[in-house]
Amino acid sequence: MSEQPAASINAGYTEGGLPIGLQIVGRRFDDLGVLQLAHAWEQMRPAQRPWPLSLPQH
């Protein structure tokens, strides 16, 4: 609604294994800046785990 570019990416996990989201919001028309920052964060964050986690088979 604000016409600002935004990206939501995984920022890590809680102690219980749930994903934590990071939302990056930029100035109006700065789509490239938001994408560059999201890419940089993805390069710096720790390795990702598979999601959703597989449930144990009974």
CHARMM internal coordinates of N, CA and C (Angstrom, degrees):
IC EDIT
DIST 1 N 1 CA 1.4306
DIST 1 CA 1 C 1.5179
ANGL 1 N 1 CA 1 C 111.33
DIST 1 C 2 N 1.3128
ANGL 1 CA 1 C 2 N 117.44
DIHE 1 N 1 CA 1 C 2 N -26.31
DIST 2 N 2 CA 1.4678
ANGL 1 C 2 N 2 CA 120.48
DIHE 1 CA 1 C 2 N 2 CA -179.59
DIST 2 CA 2 C 1.5224
ANGL 2 N 2 CA 2 C 112.18
DIHE 1 C 2 N 2 CA 2 C -87.53
DIST 2 C 3 N 1.3248
ANGL 2 CA 2 C 3 N 116.40
DIHE 2 N 2 CA 2 C 3 N -4.27
DIST 3 N 3 CA 1.4625
ANGL 2 C 3 N 3 CA 123.11
DIHE 2 CA 2 C 3 N 3 CA -177.96
DIST 3 CA 3 C 1.5215
ANGL 3 N 3 CA 3 C 112.75
DIHE 2 C 3 N 3 CA 3 C 61.25
DIST 3 C 4 N 1.3372
ANGL 3 CA 3 C 4 N 115.73
DIHE 3 N 3 CA 3 C 4 N 28.60
DIST 4 N 4 CA 1.4595
ANGL 3 C 4 N 4 CA 120.43
DIHE 3 CA 3 C 4 N 4 CA 176.38
DIST 4 CA 4 C 1.5220
ANGL 4 N 4 CA 4 C 108.65
DIHE 3 C 4 N 4 CA 4 C -102.23
DIST 4 C 5 N 1.3288
ANGL 4 CA 4 C 5 N 118.40
DIHE 4 N 4 CA 4 C 5 N 139.26
DIST 5 N 5 CA 1.4576
ANGL 4 C 5 N 5 CA 120.45
DIHE 4 CA 4 C 5 N 5 CA 177.59
DIST 5 CA 5 C 1.5209
ANGL 5 N 5 CA 5 C 110.23
DIHE 4 C 5 N 5 CA 5 C -70.42
DIST 5 C 6 N 1.3182
ANGL 5 CA 5 C 6 N 116.31
DIHE 5 N 5 CA 5 C 6 N 145.37
DIST 6 N 6 CA 1.4604
ANGL 5 C 6 N 6 CA 121.07
DIHE 5 CA 5 C 6 N 6 CA -179.40
DIST 6 CA 6 C 1.5235
ANGL 6 N 6 CA 6 C 109.79
DIHE 5 C 6 N 6 CA 6 C -147.30
DIST 6 C 7 N 1.3221
ANGL 6 CA 6 C 7 N 115.10
DIHE 6 N 6 CA 6 C 7 N 154.16
DIST 7 N 7 CA 1.4601
ANGL 6 C 7 N 7 CA 122.09
DIHE 6 CA 6 C 7 N 7 CA 175.50
DIST 7 CA 7 C 1.5148
ANGL 7 N 7 CA 7 C 107.92
DIHE 6 C 7 N 7 CA 7 C -138.35
DIST 7 C 8 N 1.3063
ANGL 7 CA 7 C 8 N 116.67
DIHE 7 N 7 CA 7 C 8 N 143.50
DIST 8 N 8 CA 1.4650
ANGL 7 C 8 N 8 CA 122.13
DIHE 7 CA 7 C 8 N 8 CA 176.70
DIST 8 CA 8 C 1.5238
ANGL 8 N 8 CA 8 C 107.25
DIHE 7 C 8 N 8 CA 8 C -120.47
DIST 8 C 9 N 1.3381
ANGL 8 CA 8 C 9 N 116.17
DIHE 8 N 8 CA 8 C 9 N 123.71
DIST 9 N 9 CA 1.4605
ANGL 8 C 9 N 9 CA 120.27
DIHE 8 CA 8 C 9 N 9 CA -177.85
DIST 9 CA 9 C 1.5226
ANGL 9 N 9 CA 9 C 109.65
DIHE 8 C 9 N 9 CA 9 C -135.38
DIST 9 C 10 N 1.3256
ANGL 9 CA 9 C 10 N 115.94
DIHE 9 N 9 CA 9 C 10 N 163.23
DIST 10 N 10 CA 1.4571
ANGL 9 C 10 N 10 CA 121.36
DIHE 9 CA 9 C 10 N 10 CA 178.84
DIST 10 CA 10 C 1.5231
ANGL 10 N 10 CA 10 C 109.29
DIHE 9 C 10 N 10 CA 10 C -74.12
DIST 10 C 11 N 1.3539
ANGL 10 CA 10 C 11 N 115.70
DIHE 10 N 10 CA 10 C 11 N 128.23
DIST 11 N 11 CA 1.4594
ANGL 10 C 11 N 11 CA 120.31
DIHE 10 CA 10 C 11 N 11 CA -179.32
DIST 11 CA 11 C 1.5217
ANGL 11 N 11 CA 11 C 112.41
DIHE 10 C 11 N 11 CA 11 C -107.29
DIST 11 C 12 N 1.3060
ANGL 11 CA 11 C 12 N 118.36
DIHE 11 N 11 CA 11 C 12 N -2.45
DIST 12 N 12 CA 1.4536
ANGL 11 C 12 N 12 CA 121.57
DIHE 11 CA 11 C 12 N 12 CA -178.61
DIST 12 CA 12 C 1.5126
ANGL 12 N 12 CA 12 C 110.30
DIHE 11 C 12 N 12 CA 12 C 146.08
DIST 12 C 13 N 1.3516
ANGL 12 CA 12 C 13 N 115.97
DIHE 12 N 12 CA 12 C 13 N -159.15
DIST 13 N 13 CA 1.4564
ANGL 12 C 13 N 13 CA 121.19
DIHE 12 CA 12 C 13 N 13 CA -175.83
DIST 13 CA 13 C 1.5251
ANGL 13 N 13 CA 13 C 110.06
DIHE 12 C 13 N 13 CA 13 C -139.94
DIST 13 C 14 N 1.3371
ANGL 13 CA 13 C 14 N 115.68
DIHE 13 N 13 CA 13 C 14 N 149.59
DIST 14 N 14 CA 1.4560
ANGL 13 C 14 N 14 CA 120.94
DIHE 13 CA 13 C 14 N 14 CA 174.21
DIST 14 CA 14 C 1.5212
ANGL 14 N 14 CA 14 C 108.68
DIHE 13 C 14 N 14 CA 14 C -74.27
DIST 14 C 15 N 1.3343
ANGL 14 CA 14 C 15 N 116.21
DIHE 14 N 14 CA 14 C 15 N 171.89
DIST 15 N 15 CA 1.4670
ANGL 14 C 15 N 15 CA 119.59
DIHE 14 CA 14 C 15 N 15 CA 176.63
DIST 15 CA 15 C 1.5191
ANGL 15 N 15 CA 15 C 111.12
DIHE 14 C 15 N 15 CA 15 C -61.70
DIST 15 C 16 N 1.3449
ANGL 15 CA 15 C 16 N 116.55
DIHE 15 N 15 CA 15 C 16 N -27.26
DIST 16 N 16 CA 1.4592
ANGL 15 C 16 N 16 CA 120.91
DIHE 15 CA 15 C 16 N 16 CA 178.63
DIST 16 CA 16 C 1.5152
ANGL 16 N 16 CA 16 C 113.75
DIHE 15 C 16 N 16 CA 16 C -83.52
DIST 16 C 17 N 1.3367
ANGL 16 CA 16 C 17 N 117.68
DIHE 16 N 16 CA 16 C 17 N 0.08
DIST 17 N 17 CA 1.4508
ANGL 16 C 17 N 17 CA 121.56
DIHE 16 CA 16 C 17 N 17 CA 176.51
DIST 17 CA 17 C 1.5142
ANGL 17 N 17 CA 17 C 115.39
DIHE 16 C 17 N 17 CA 17 C 92.15
DIST 17 C 18 N 1.3381
ANGL 17 CA 17 C 18 N 117.91
DIHE 17 N 17 CA 17 C 18 N 4.41
DIST 18 N 18 CA 1.4644
ANGL 17 C 18 N 18 CA 119.96
DIHE 17 CA 17 C 18 N 18 CA 179.18
DIST 18 CA 18 C 1.5242
ANGL 18 N 18 CA 18 C 110.25
DIHE 17 C 18 N 18 CA 18 C -82.24
DIST 18 C 19 N 1.3365
ANGL 18 CA 18 C 19 N 117.31
DIHE 18 N 18 CA 18 C 19 N 145.32
DIST 19 N 19 CA 1.4598
ANGL 18 C 19 N 19 CA 119.84
DIHE 18 CA 18 C 19 N 19 CA -179.50
DIST 19 CA 19 C 1.5261
ANGL 19 N 19 CA 19 C 111.66
DIHE 18 C 19 N 19 CA 19 C -71.86
DIST 19 C 20 N 1.3261
ANGL 19 CA 19 C 20 N 115.59
DIHE 19 N 19 CA 19 C 20 N 148.10
DIST 20 N 20 CA 1.4649
ANGL 19 C 20 N 20 CA 123.15
DIHE 19 CA 19 C 20 N 20 CA 175.46
DIST 20 CA 20 C 1.5229
ANGL 20 N 20 CA 20 C 106.46
DIHE 19 C 20 N 20 CA 20 C -112.39
DIST 20 C 21 N 1.3264
ANGL 20 CA 20 C 21 N 116.77
DIHE 20 N 20 CA 20 C 21 N 127.51
DIST 21 N 21 CA 1.4517
ANGL 20 C 21 N 21 CA 121.35
DIHE 20 CA 20 C 21 N 21 CA -178.91
DIST 21 CA 21 C 1.5154
ANGL 21 N 21 CA 21 C 112.34
DIHE 20 C 21 N 21 CA 21 C -93.11
DIST 21 C 22 N 1.3118
ANGL 21 CA 21 C 22 N 116.10
DIHE 21 N 21 CA 21 C 22 N 147.46
DIST 22 N 22 CA 1.4597
ANGL 21 C 22 N 22 CA 123.51
DIHE 21 CA 21 C 22 N 22 CA 174.56
DIST 22 CA 22 C 1.5196
ANGL 22 N 22 CA 22 C 106.83
DIHE 21 C 22 N 22 CA 22 C -121.40
DIST 22 C 23 N 1.3297
ANGL 22 CA 22 C 23 N 116.60
DIHE 22 N 22 CA 22 C 23 N 124.74
DIST 23 N 23 CA 1.4542
ANGL 22 C 23 N 23 CA 120.01
DIHE 22 CA 22 C 23 N 23 CA 177.21
DIST 23 CA 23 C 1.5170
ANGL 23 N 23 CA 23 C 108.86
DIHE 22 C 23 N 23 CA 23 C -106.73
DIST 23 C 24 N 1.3163
ANGL 23 CA 23 C 24 N 115.73
DIHE 23 N 23 CA 23 C 24 N 126.66
DIST 24 N 24 CA 1.4600
ANGL 23 C 24 N 24 CA 122.69
DIHE 23 CA 23 C 24 N 24 CA 178.14
DIST 24 CA 24 C 1.5266
ANGL 24 N 24 CA 24 C 107.19
DIHE 23 C 24 N 24 CA 24 C -109.08
DIST 24 C 25 N 1.3231
ANGL 24 CA 24 C 25 N 116.44
DIHE 24 N 24 CA 24 C 25 N 124.32
DIST 25 N 25 CA 1.4604
ANGL 24 C 25 N 25 CA 121.90
DIHE 24 CA 24 C 25 N 25 CA -179.33
DIST 25 CA 25 C 1.5194
ANGL 25 N 25 CA 25 C 108.02
DIHE 24 C 25 N 25 CA 25 C -122.23
DIST 25 C 26 N 1.3248
ANGL 25 CA 25 C 26 N 116.15
DIHE 25 N 25 CA 25 C 26 N 132.57
DIST 26 N 26 CA 1.4536
ANGL 25 C 26 N 26 CA 120.72
DIHE 25 CA 25 C 26 N 26 CA -178.17
DIST 26 CA 26 C 1.5127
ANGL 26 N 26 CA 26 C 112.53
DIHE 25 C 26 N 26 CA 26 C -112.82
DIST 26 C 27 N 1.3021
ANGL 26 CA 26 C 27 N 114.18
DIHE 26 N 26 CA 26 C 27 N 178.08
DIST 27 N 27 CA 1.4612
ANGL 26 C 27 N 27 CA 120.46
DIHE 26 CA 26 C 27 N 27 CA 174.98
DIST 27 CA 27 C 1.5260
ANGL 27 N 27 CA 27 C 109.48
DIHE 26 C 27 N 27 CA 27 C -68.99
DIST 27 C 28 N 1.2922
ANGL 27 CA 27 C 28 N 115.55
DIHE 27 N 27 CA 27 C 28 N 156.97
DIST 28 N 28 CA 1.4548
ANGL 27 C 28 N 28 CA 121.14
DIHE 27 CA 27 C 28 N 28 CA 179.68
DIST 28 CA 28 C 1.5299
ANGL 28 N 28 CA 28 C 109.92
DIHE 27 C 28 N 28 CA 28 C -54.56
DIST 28 C 29 N 1.3095
ANGL 28 CA 28 C 29 N 115.81
DIHE 28 N 28 CA 28 C 29 N 132.94
DIST 29 N 29 CA 1.4656
ANGL 28 C 29 N 29 CA 125.78
DIHE 28 CA 28 C 29 N 29 CA 179.46
DIST 29 CA 29 C 1.5330
ANGL 29 N 29 CA 29 C 114.04
DIHE 28 C 29 N 29 CA 29 C 73.65
DIST 29 C 30 N 1.3465
ANGL 29 CA 29 C 30 N 118.87
DIHE 29 N 29 CA 29 C 30 N 6.87
DIST 30 N 30 CA 1.4691
ANGL 29 C 30 N 30 CA 120.19
DIHE 29 CA 29 C 30 N 30 CA 179.42
DIST 30 CA 30 C 1.5304
ANGL 30 N 30 CA 30 C 110.82
DIHE 29 C 30 N 30 CA 30 C -97.67
DIST 30 C 31 N 1.3125
ANGL 30 CA 30 C 31 N 116.37
DIHE 30 N 30 CA 30 C 31 N 47.80
DIST 31 N 31 CA 1.4574
ANGL 30 C 31 N 31 CA 121.21
DIHE 30 CA 30 C 31 N 31 CA 178.81
DIST 31 CA 31 C 1.5278
ANGL 31 N 31 CA 31 C 111.39
DIHE 30 C 31 N 31 CA 31 C -55.85
DIST 31 C 32 N 1.3177
ANGL 31 CA 31 C 32 N 116.63
DIHE 31 N 31 CA 31 C 32 N -44.71
DIST 32 N 32 CA 1.4634
ANGL 31 C 32 N 32 CA 120.74
DIHE 31 CA 31 C 32 N 32 CA -178.30
DIST 32 CA 32 C 1.5325
ANGL 32 N 32 CA 32 C 110.71
DIHE 31 C 32 N 32 CA 32 C -61.78
DIST 32 C 33 N 1.3212
ANGL 32 CA 32 C 33 N 118.30
DIHE 32 N 32 CA 32 C 33 N -42.14
DIST 33 N 33 CA 1.4629
ANGL 32 C 33 N 33 CA 121.27
DIHE 32 CA 32 C 33 N 33 CA 179.00
DIST 33 CA 33 C 1.5203
ANGL 33 N 33 CA 33 C 112.10
DIHE 32 C 33 N 33 CA 33 C -61.72
DIST 33 C 34 N 1.3345
ANGL 33 CA 33 C 34 N 117.19
DIHE 33 N 33 CA 33 C 34 N -40.73
DIST 34 N 34 CA 1.4695
ANGL 33 C 34 N 34 CA 121.35
DIHE 33 CA 33 C 34 N 34 CA 178.38
DIST 34 CA 34 C 1.5223
ANGL 34 N 34 CA 34 C 109.88
DIHE 33 C 34 N 34 CA 34 C -65.02
DIST 34 C 35 N 1.3231
ANGL 34 CA 34 C 35 N 117.00
DIHE 34 N 34 CA 34 C 35 N -45.38
DIST 35 N 35 CA 1.4643
ANGL 34 C 35 N 35 CA 120.22
DIHE 34 CA 34 C 35 N 35 CA 179.36
DIST 35 CA 35 C 1.5259
ANGL 35 N 35 CA 35 C 111.74
DIHE 34 C 35 N 35 CA 35 C -64.03
DIST 35 C 36 N 1.3287
ANGL 35 CA 35 C 36 N 117.82
DIHE 35 N 35 CA 35 C 36 N -38.35
DIST 36 N 36 CA 1.4655
ANGL 35 C 36 N 36 CA 120.82
DIHE 35 CA 35 C 36 N 36 CA 178.83
DIST 36 CA 36 C 1.5239
ANGL 36 N 36 CA 36 C 111.02
DIHE 35 C 36 N 36 CA 36 C -65.75
DIST 36 C 37 N 1.3383
ANGL 36 CA 36 C 37 N 117.19
DIHE 36 N 36 CA 36 C 37 N -42.00
DIST 37 N 37 CA 1.4610
ANGL 36 C 37 N 37 CA 120.37
DIHE 36 CA 36 C 37 N 37 CA 179.25
DIST 37 CA 37 C 1.5312
ANGL 37 N 37 CA 37 C 110.95
DIHE 36 C 37 N 37 CA 37 C -67.05
DIST 37 C 38 N 1.3307
ANGL 37 CA 37 C 38 N 117.11
DIHE 37 N 37 CA 37 C 38 N -41.05
DIST 38 N 38 CA 1.4614
ANGL 37 C 38 N 38 CA 120.46
DIHE 37 CA 37 C 38 N 38 CA 177.51
DIST 38 CA 38 C 1.5305
ANGL 38 N 38 CA 38 C 110.40
DIHE 37 C 38 N 38 CA 38 C -61.80
DIST 38 C 39 N 1.3120
ANGL 38 CA 38 C 39 N 116.56
DIHE 38 N 38 CA 38 C 39 N -42.67
DIST 39 N 39 CA 1.4703
ANGL 38 C 39 N 39 CA 120.27
DIHE 38 CA 38 C 39 N 39 CA 178.00
DIST 39 CA 39 C 1.5276
ANGL 39 N 39 CA 39 C 110.99
DIHE 38 C 39 N 39 CA 39 C -63.11
DIST 39 C 40 N 1.3259
ANGL 39 CA 39 C 40 N 117.13
DIHE 39 N 39 CA 39 C 40 N -43.55
DIST 40 N 40 CA 1.4694
ANGL 39 C 40 N 40 CA 120.63
DIHE 39 CA 39 C 40 N 40 CA 179.33
DIST 40 CA 40 C 1.5246
ANGL 40 N 40 CA 40 C 110.46
DIHE 39 C 40 N 40 CA 40 C -61.51
DIST 40 C 41 N 1.3340
ANGL 40 CA 40 C 41 N 117.43
DIHE 40 N 40 CA 40 C 41 N -42.18
DIST 41 N 41 CA 1.4741
ANGL 40 C 41 N 41 CA 120.55
DIHE 40 CA 40 C 41 N 41 CA 179.42
DIST 41 CA 41 C 1.5256
ANGL 41 N 41 CA 41 C 109.97
DIHE 40 C 41 N 41 CA 41 C -62.81
DIST 41 C 42 N 1.3330
ANGL 41 CA 41 C 42 N 117.57
DIHE 41 N 41 CA 41 C 42 N -42.94
DIST 42 N 42 CA 1.4546
ANGL 41 C 42 N 42 CA 120.42
DIHE 41 CA 41 C 42 N 42 CA 179.91
DIST 42 CA 42 C 1.5259
ANGL 42 N 42 CA 42 C 111.82
DIHE 41 C 42 N 42 CA 42 C -62.88
DIST 42 C 43 N 1.3233
ANGL 42 CA 42 C 43 N 118.26
DIHE 42 N 42 CA 42 C 43 N -29.94
DIST 43 N 43 CA 1.4600
ANGL 42 C 43 N 43 CA 121.39
DIHE 42 CA 42 C 43 N 43 CA 177.99
DIST 43 CA 43 C 1.5287
ANGL 43 N 43 CA 43 C 111.49
DIHE 42 C 43 N 43 CA 43 C -75.19
DIST 43 C 44 N 1.3455
ANGL 43 CA 43 C 44 N 117.74
DIHE 43 N 43 CA 43 C 44 N -29.52
DIST 44 N 44 CA 1.4723
ANGL 43 C 44 N 44 CA 122.12
DIHE 43 CA 43 C 44 N 44 CA -176.28
DIST 44 CA 44 C 1.5223
ANGL 44 N 44 CA 44 C 113.69
DIHE 43 C 44 N 44 CA 44 C -88.68
DIST 44 C 45 N 1.3338
ANGL 44 CA 44 C 45 N 118.51
DIHE 44 N 44 CA 44 C 45 N -26.03
DIST 45 N 45 CA 1.4641
ANGL 44 C 45 N 45 CA 120.57
DIHE 44 CA 44 C 45 N 45 CA -173.17
DIST 45 CA 45 C 1.5221
ANGL 45 N 45 CA 45 C 111.01
DIHE 44 C 45 N 45 CA 45 C -72.88
DIST 45 C 46 N 1.3364
ANGL 45 CA 45 C 46 N 115.77
DIHE 45 N 45 CA 45 C 46 N 159.66
DIST 46 N 46 CA 1.4643
ANGL 45 C 46 N 46 CA 119.25
DIHE 45 CA 45 C 46 N 46 CA 177.29
DIST 46 CA 46 C 1.5284
ANGL 46 N 46 CA 46 C 111.93
DIHE 45 C 46 N 46 CA 46 C -64.34
DIST 46 C 47 N 1.3074
ANGL 46 CA 46 C 47 N 115.79
DIHE 46 N 46 CA 46 C 47 N 168.37
DIST 47 N 47 CA 1.4639
ANGL 46 C 47 N 47 CA 121.30
DIHE 46 CA 46 C 47 N 47 CA 179.18
DIST 47 CA 47 C 1.5260
ANGL 47 N 47 CA 47 C 110.28
DIHE 46 C 47 N 47 CA 47 C -57.83
DIST 47 C 48 N 1.3160
ANGL 47 CA 47 C 48 N 115.64
DIHE 47 N 47 CA 47 C 48 N 145.56
DIST 48 N 48 CA 1.4586
ANGL 47 C 48 N 48 CA 121.82
DIHE 47 CA 47 C 48 N 48 CA -178.47
DIST 48 CA 48 C 1.5217
ANGL 48 N 48 CA 48 C 111.13
DIHE 47 C 48 N 48 CA 48 C -89.74
DIST 48 C 49 N 1.3234
ANGL 48 CA 48 C 49 N 114.80
DIHE 48 N 48 CA 48 C 49 N 151.26
DIST 49 N 49 CA 1.4591
ANGL 48 C 49 N 49 CA 120.74
DIHE 48 CA 48 C 49 N 49 CA 175.56
DIST 49 CA 49 C 1.5221
ANGL 49 N 49 CA 49 C 108.72
DIHE 48 C 49 N 49 CA 49 C -98.78
DIST 49 C 50 N 1.3332
ANGL 49 CA 49 C 50 N 117.35
DIHE 49 N 49 CA 49 C 50 N 155.82
DIST 50 N 50 CA 1.4550
ANGL 49 C 50 N 50 CA 119.52
DIHE 49 CA 49 C 50 N 50 CA 176.51
DIST 50 CA 50 C 1.5319
ANGL 50 N 50 CA 50 C 110.02
DIHE 49 C 50 N 50 CA 50 C -62.63
DIST 50 C 51 N 1.3127
ANGL 50 CA 50 C 51 N 117.10
DIHE 50 N 50 CA 50 C 51 N 140.93
DIST 51 N 51 CA 1.4618
ANGL 50 C 51 N 51 CA 121.23
DIHE 50 CA 50 C 51 N 51 CA 177.94
DIST 51 CA 51 C 1.5175
ANGL 51 N 51 CA 51 C 107.75
DIHE 50 C 51 N 51 CA 51 C -141.35
DIST 51 C 52 N 1.3048
ANGL 51 CA 51 C 52 N 120.65
DIHE 51 N 51 CA 51 C 52 N 133.92
DIST 52 N 52 CA 1.4625
ANGL 51 C 52 N 52 CA 125.46
DIHE 51 CA 51 C 52 N 52 CA 2.78
DIST 52 CA 52 C 1.5204
ANGL 52 N 52 CA 52 C 110.59
DIHE 51 C 52 N 52 CA 52 C -75.73
DIST 52 C 53 N 1.3119
ANGL 52 CA 52 C 53 N 114.57
DIHE 52 N 52 CA 52 C 53 N 157.03
DIST 53 N 53 CA 1.4576
ANGL 52 C 53 N 53 CA 119.88
DIHE 52 CA 52 C 53 N 53 CA 178.32
DIST 53 CA 53 C 1.5224
ANGL 53 N 53 CA 53 C 108.95
DIHE 52 C 53 N 53 CA 53 C -68.83
DIST 53 C 54 N 1.3046
ANGL 53 CA 53 C 54 N 116.28
DIHE 53 N 53 CA 53 C 54 N 143.77
DIST 54 N 54 CA 1.4600
ANGL 53 C 54 N 54 CA 119.42
DIHE 53 CA 53 C 54 N 54 CA 177.29
DIST 54 CA 54 C 1.5190
ANGL 54 N 54 CA 54 C 109.44
DIHE 53 C 54 N 54 CA 54 C -73.90
DIST 54 C 55 N 1.3242
ANGL 54 CA 54 C 55 N 116.07
DIHE 54 N 54 CA 54 C 55 N 135.73
DIST 55 N 55 CA 1.4533
ANGL 54 C 55 N 55 CA 120.77
DIHE 54 CA 54 C 55 N 55 CA 177.28
DIST 55 CA 55 C 1.5083
ANGL 55 N 55 CA 55 C 109.60
DIHE 54 C 55 N 55 CA 55 C -83.07
DIST 55 C 56 N 1.3401
ANGL 55 CA 55 C 56 N 117.32
DIHE 55 N 55 CA 55 C 56 N 145.59
DIST 56 N 56 CA 1.4685
ANGL 55 C 56 N 56 CA 119.37
DIHE 55 CA 55 C 56 N 56 CA 178.42
DIST 56 CA 56 C 1.5332
ANGL 56 N 56 CA 56 C 111.49
DIHE 55 C 56 N 56 CA 56 C -61.31
DIST 56 C 57 N 1.2896
ANGL 56 CA 56 C 57 N 116.67
DIHE 56 N 56 CA 56 C 57 N 140.55
DIST 57 N 57 CA 1.4572
ANGL 56 C 57 N 57 CA 122.03
DIHE 56 CA 56 C 57 N 57 CA 177.97
DIST 57 CA 57 C 1.5237
ANGL 57 N 57 CA 57 C 109.30
DIHE 56 C 57 N 57 CA 57 C -85.34
DIST 57 C 58 N 1.3307
ANGL 57 CA 57 C 58 N 116.74
DIHE 57 N 57 CA 57 C 58 N 134.96
DIST 58 N 58 CA 1.4784
ANGL 57 C 58 N 58 CA 120.96
DIHE 57 CA 57 C 58 N 58 CA 178.68
DIST 58 CA 58 C 1.5044
ANGL 58 N 58 CA 58 C 110.90
DIHE 57 C 58 N 58 CA 58 C -102.83
END
COOR INIT
IC SEED 1 N 1 CA 1 C
IC BUILD
